[in-house]
């Protein structure tokens, strides 16, 4: 057992082992409770740190279970920040920012400015905080979580919706603002001093020039050669990361921004997606240490803060920010319903805010407990996000009716001009077919039926609606649980309702509504599992198709046909058609991404 205790003497290895074990156990719990894993990491830090097991001196068989001194963990925490921003840089697509439009660019920066102003006025002039602390706190609270919001949208299959595009646009603007502001956080005086801001800008420009040179002259050949080997590609990526870290250290520049620039240097190479997947494991490990270190730095001194200050921070996150996003979206012409969905979805503080708080901790620590209070507010807001975004459509419909009732002025079409034309149903349709869901199945059904019947397609993805209209198919924008859209589609006069939705729960609710509004309508649905099919039948669906079951039967029939007759359908024909299809899709994808590496496919 001597070797075991030798390892224990190497405190860093033992502490890393404790951190990984605690994060693993708590991550399983967070997953079961459908909470962001970042909360598990922060709680692991609280549990292991000075106010948890580390401070209590808890041990088992003489082995300390806890971390009293966190200095060695903070070294890895700095790498965690750098790897987080390096990964973000690799994924950054500046063409998206250029194509956001006035609503998102101006609206995004307006929200940030107004949030910072409100926090500054309410904390500085009321005497809670100093000038610098008030500004920094405003910057922290102005951000919202890109990672969590996009993850929830993706899980709910809402990435292509109008409100998702607005959300992602606002979040990209916030991320850009953070990247610009980070270099000034350690030297706050530089914001209003030309003598101090000059060197920072010069250092940043020098790093950008190095990045431009490497991107144009070195990286294309280096990564092209390295792409032949997974190990070489990984090592080249990590080497690029540390080159910029070393240069930033020599220049006394922000390591975090240097790491971001290192990522951006690789982002427009054809290998950026592969690079991101190669470094993802390291990024996740070190960023986990960063969030654990944040938890370790929380102390109970935030309890000294006056209650009005705590309520002020919570009101900024859960009231002010949603109202600002609601107003910006509404006055941009997207309607009250989408404005509510956008406002409620951004009622949290970003994981980026952890980085901002960490970089500006010297300023925050001038008031005892402020740093811990901020970490606590960020954590609570992230924990509540999944609940605020759950049942988003039905909650938006409820609040929209309340708002319209309180203020008839908001019913004006001027506040919904950008969405109303997408939601208008055709006039004079009778005994028609409504298809909800314009994915692969829904679009194929609509394209076949529209030649002989009146067909209306309803989908919540903007691209799907525009694609249908491009092919001459009547289509309107809306989600399955927005029954107002179904009235626009003429549900009471329809003959057939086809539910081509991947979500069987939404399909079941819509089937019940359709049967209530039009008892004579015939409803078709689809399911992946037998339990889903049973639920749909119980909800009033007349015919449920399980595509994988039907596909399995056709598959088996062709196999038996070949075995019995030594002949199947024209396989050569199918293989040729499939090859042509794949080539066509690859070329379309290469044009969409703006790269040429698919041309020799």
N, C-alpha and C positions, 0 to 999 in steps of 0.2 A: 504493500500500500504506500511505500515511500514515494513512488512516482505521482500518486494521487495528491498527496499533500504538497509535493513540489509544485504541482499545477496551481494549487490553492494559494501558494505564496506569490504566484504571478497574478496579482490582483486583477489586471485588465482582462485576462482570459476568463477568469472566474466571473467577473462582472458581466462580460459579454454573454457568457452562458446563462446567467440569471435572467438577463434582459430577453434573450431569445426564447427561453422557456416561458417566462411570464407573458410575453407577447403572443406566443402560440396559444396558450390556454385561454387568455382573454379574447383573442381573435375568434376562437370557436364560439365563445359566449356571445360576442358581438354579432357574428354571422347568424346565430340562432335567433337573436333579437332584432335582426335586420337593421343594425346600426353600422355607420361607417367604421372601418377598421382603424382609422386614425384615432378614434376615441378610445379604442382598446389600448393603443400604444401610449397615449397620454395617461390613461389610468394605470398602466403598468409602471410608468415613471413615478406617479404619486405613490403607488403601493411599495415600490422598492426604495424610494428616495428618503430624504431626511425627515419628512413628516409621516412616513410610513414605517416599514420594517427597518430601514436604515437608521432612523432616529431612535427607534425603540430598542435597538441592539438585539433583536430577535435572532436566535441561532438554534440549530439542530445538531446534537452531538458535538458541540463546540464549533460548528461551522457557521459563520455568520450568513444569515439569509437577509440580505438587504445591502444597500449602498449608501454609506454615510458621506463619503467625499465624491463629488461628481466631476472633479476637474478633468480626469482622464476620459470620462464619457463625453465631455464637451468638445474634445479634439475630434472625435468621430461625428459629433453633431455638426461641426463646421463643414465636414465633408458631405454630410447629409444634405445641407442647404445647397452646396455646390452641385451635387449629383441631381437633385430635384430640378434645378434651373438648367442644367446641361440637358436633361431629358426633355424639358419643355422647349428648349432651343432647337433640338433635333426635330421635334414635331411641329415647330412653328411654320406656318405658311402665311407669309406677309401679303400674298395676293388676296387672301381672304379679307385682310384688314382694308386693303385698297378697294375692295368691292362691297363694303358694308353699306355705303350710302349715307346720306346726311342724317337720317333718323337715328341710326345707330352710333355714328361717330360723334355728332353734336350732342345727341341725347345722352350717350354714355359719359362724355366729359362733363356735361351739365349736371348729371346726377352726382358725379364725384365732387365737383366744385360745391354744389349746394349742401351735400352731406358734410364736407369738411367745414364749410362756413357755419352750419347749424351747430356742429359739435364745438367749434371754436368759440362761438358766441355764448353758448350755454355753459361751457366749462371755464373759460378764461374770465369772462365778465362777471360770472357768479362767484369767482374766487376759488374754484375747486383746484385748478391746475395752472401751471405757468404757460406762457405764450408758446414755447416750443412743444411742451407736452400736449397742449390742446390741438395744435396742428398735426402732430404725429398721431394722436388718438383719432382725429378725423380721417386721416389717410388709412389707418388700420380698419376702422369701421365701414369705410366707403366700399370696401371690396366684398365680393361674393364668391362662392366656391365653384370654380369651373369643374373640378374633378367630380364632385358629388352631384351637381346638377346634371351634367352630361351623362353620368353613369345612370341616374334615375330615368332620364329621358330615353336612354338606350334600352334599359330594361323594360320600359313601357312601350317600346316601338314607336316613339314620338319624335325621333330625330328629324324627320322630314316635315313636321308640322310648322305652321306659321309662327306659333308662339315659341317653338324650339329654336327657330332661326333667329328670332329676336333675342331670346335668352343667350344663345351662343355669341351673337354679335356684341351685346352689352358686356359679356364676360371677357371677350377678346380685347375690348377697349380698356377694361379695368386692368387686365394683365399687362397691356402695353404701358399703361400709366405707372404700374408698379416697377416695371423694368427701368423706366426713365428716372423714377424717383429714388431707387435704391442707393445709388452712389452718394447721395446727399445726406443719408440718414445718420451716418457715423460722424459727419461734420455738418451739423445743422446750420451753422453760421454761413456756410457756402451759398445757401439759398438767396441771401440778400447781400452778398459781398462779392464784387467782381474779382477782387484779388484772390479769393478762395475758390470761386467757381471756375476761374480760368484754368488752373492746373488740373482740376477734375475733368473738365471738358477735353483738355489736351491729352490726358492719359486715355480717356475713352476713345478719342479719335485715332490715337496711335494703335490701340488694340484693334479697332475696326479696320485700319489700313493693313495691319498684319493679317487679319482674317480675310480681307479681300484678296491679298496676294496669295495666301495659301489656297483659298477656294478656287482661284483662277489658274494658278500655275503649278501647284504641288498636289493638292488633294485629288483632282480627277485621275491622274496616273497612279498615285499612291493607292487609292481605294479600288481602282480598277484591278490592279495587280493583287491587292489584298483580298478581293472578293472571291478569288479562287480557293481560299482557305478560311474556314470559320475562325480559326485561331488568329490568323493574320488580321482579319477584319476587326475582331474584338480588340487586339492589341493596338492597332492603329487608332481606333476610336478612343481608347483610354489614354494613349500617348498624347493625342490631340487635346484631350481634357486637361492633362497635367502640364502640357506646354503653356497653355493659357493661364493656368493657376500660378505657375512659376513666374511668368512675365508680370502678372498682376501683383504678385508679392514683391518683386523687384521695384515696380513702379509705385508701390504702396496704394494700389487701387483696390476696389471692391472685388474680392474673390468670387462672390456670388454672380456679379455681372460678367466677370471674365468667363465663368463657366457657361453662362447663357450665350455669350458671343461664340464660345467654342462650339456649342450645339448648333447655333444658327449657321456657322461656317459649313457644317455638314448637311444642313437641312435641305438644300436644293440639289444635292447629289442623288443619282438614281438609287443609291444604296442606303438612303436615310432610314427607311423603314426597317431594313435588316440591322442597321447599326442600333436603332432604338431597341429592338428585341434582344440584341446581344448585351447591351448595357443595362437592361431592365432589372436583372437580378441584383446587380451591384447597387443600382439606384434605389431599389426597394429596401435593401438591407440597410444602407446608410441613412436613408430617409426615415426608416423605422427608429434608428438610434436617435435621430434628431427629435422626433416627436416624444420619445421616451425621456430625453433630456429636458424637454419642455415641461413634462409632468413632474420631473424631479425638482424643477426650479419653482414650482408652485408652493407657496407657504400660506399660513393662515393670517398673515398681516392684512389681507384685503378686507377682513371683517371690521377693520378700523374705519373703513370708508363710510361716510354718511349715507343713509338709505336713499336720499334723493339722487345722489351720484349714481348708484347702482341702477335705479329705475330709469335714469337718464340714458345710460348706455343701452339698456334693454329696449327702451322706447325708440332709440335711434335705429336699432337693428330690425325690430319687429313692427314698427309703425312708420317711422319717417321714410326709410328706404323703400318699402313696398309702395307707399303713397307717391313717392317721386317717380318710380318706375311706372306706376299706374297712370299718372298724369302724362308722362312723356309718351307712353304708348298710345294712350287715348287721343291726345291732341295730334298725334301723327296719323290718325285715321284708321286704327286697327280695331276699334270698337271696344265696348266695356268688358265683354267676356274675355277676350284675349288680353286686355290690359290687366284684368284681375289675375289671370293665370301667370302673367309675367311678374307682376308685383309680388305675389305670394311666393313664387318659386325662388326669388332672390332675397328672401328675408333671412339671410344668414351672413356670417363673416367667413372670409376665405381662408383656406389653408395657407395661402400666400401671406395672410396677415400674421401668421406665426413667424414667418421669415422677417417681415417688417418689424414686428415687436422685438425679435431677437437681435436684429441689426441696430435698432434704436434703444436697446435696453438701458444703456448708460443714461439716457435722458429720462426714461420712464422711472428708473430706480431713484431719482431724486425725490420722489414721493413714495414713501414706504407702502408696499402692497399694491401699487398701481399695475405693475407687470403681472402679478398673479391674478388680479381681478380681470385684466384683459384676456389672459389665457382662459380663464373660467368662462367668460362671456362667449368667446369664440367657440369653445367646446360645447357649451349648451346650445348655441345656435346651430352647429353642425348636427348635433343629436336630434334636434327637432325638425330638420329639413325633410327627411323621408315622410314624416307625418303631415307636414304642411303641403307637400306635393301629392300626397295620396288622395284619391278621389277628386283630382283637380277639376275635371270637367263639370261634375255635379255641383261642387262647391262654387265654382265660377258662375254657373247658371243661377244658383241661389242668391249670391251677392249681387249679380247683375240686376235681378228683379228688384232687390231692395234699393239699389242705387237709383234705378230708373223711377221707382216709386217716390223716393225722396227728392229727386231732381229730374223732372221731365225734360229739362234743358239738355241732359246728356243723351236723350233719345235721338237727337238730331243726327241726320245722316252724315254731317260733316265730320263726326267723330268715328265713323265707320266706313268712310269712302273707299279705303283700300281693301276692305274685306267684303263689302256688301255685294260687289259684282261677282265675286267668287261663290257667293251663297244664294244667289237668285236662281230659283227653279224655273223651268220652262212653262209656258202657258198653253193650255189646251190639251195636255196629255191626259189620256183616259185608258184604262185597262192596260197600263204600261208595266214594264219590268224595272224594278229598282234593284241595283246591285251595290251592296255596301262592301267596300274593299276593292281597291284596284291594283292589287299585287299581281303576281304571275297568273294565278287562277282567275281572279276577278276580271282582269283585263282581257284574258283569252276568251272568257265567256261573253263579255260585253262586245268584243270585236266580232264574234260569230253571230250574236243575236241581233245586233243593231241593223243588219242588212234587211231583216224582215219584220222587226218589231220596234216599237218605241221603247228606248232604253235610257235610263238615268243612272249614272254612277255616282256614288257618294264616297269620298275618301278624305282622311285627315292629313294626307301628305300632299303638299302643294305641287311637287313635281308629277305625282300620279294624276292629279286633276288636269294639269296642263298637257300631259301626254295624251290623255283621253281626248281632250278638245282638239289637239293637233290632228288626231285620227278621225275627227268628225263625230265623236261620241259625246253626247250631252253629259256633262259632269259638273258637280257642285262640291265645294269645299266644306267639310264639317266632320265632326267625330260621331261615333256610333251612339254615344249617350247624350248627344245634343238633339233632343226630340224636335226642337224648333226647325232644324234642318230637314228632318223627315217630313214635316208639314210642307216645307218648300218643295220637297221632292214629290209631293202629292200622294202621301201614303194612304189616305182614305179612298183614293180612286184607283190605286194600283191593283194589278191582277196577281203579280208574283213578286216576292221579295227573296233575293239571293244573298245570304250572309256569307261572304267570302272572307271572313275575318280570322286572323290567327288567334284572337282572344275569345274563347268560348263564353266567358262570363259576360262580356259586353254583348255578344251575339244573343245570349239568352234573354238579357234585359230588353234588347231591341225587339226580339220575337214577341215577348209579352206585350210590349207597347203596340206593335203592329196588329196583333190579334184583337187588342182592345179597341183600336181605332177603326179597324177594318176586319171584321170577323170572317169575311169571305176570302181574304187574301191567302194564297198558298206560299208557305215559307220553306225555302231550302237552306240547309246549313252544312257546315263541315266540321269535323272533329279529328283530333289526333289520337284520343284514347276512348275506350268504351265508356268510361264514367262520364266523359264530356258529352258523348253522344246521348247517353241517357238523360243528362241534365237538359240538353237542348230539346229532346222529345217532351220532357216534363214541362218545358217552358212554352210549348205550343208549336215547335218546328214540325213540319209535316214530313220532310224527307231529310235525313242526315247522311252525308257521304263521308266515308273515311278513306281518304285518297291513298294512304299507304297500304290499306287492306286491298283495295281494288288493284293498285299497282303490283302488289305481291301475287295476286291471282293471275294477272296478265303475264307476269314474269314466269310463274310456274307453268302456265299454259304453253308458252313458247318453248320452255325446256322440254316438256312432255312431247310437244309436237316434233321437236328435233330428235328426241330419243326414239319415238315410234316410227318416224318416216325418214330419218336421217336428213331432214330438211327443215329449215326454219324460214322466217321472213327474210327478206333481202338484207342480210347483215352488212354487206359491203356498202349498200346504199345508205344505211343508217350511220355507219362509221364515217363515211364521207361527209354527210350532212352535219354530223356532230363536230368534225374537224373544222368545217367552214364556220360553224356557229361559234366555236371557241376562238378562232382567229379573229372573227368580227368583233366579239366582245373584248378581246385583248387590245385591238386597235382603238376601240372606243374608250377604253380605260386609259390608254397611253395619252390620247388627246385630252381627256379630262384632267389628268395629272400634269400635263404640259411637259412630259419627258419623252425620250425617244428610245428607251431601252427595250421596248416591246417590238420594235420595227422588224427584227429578224426572227420573230416568233415562228 
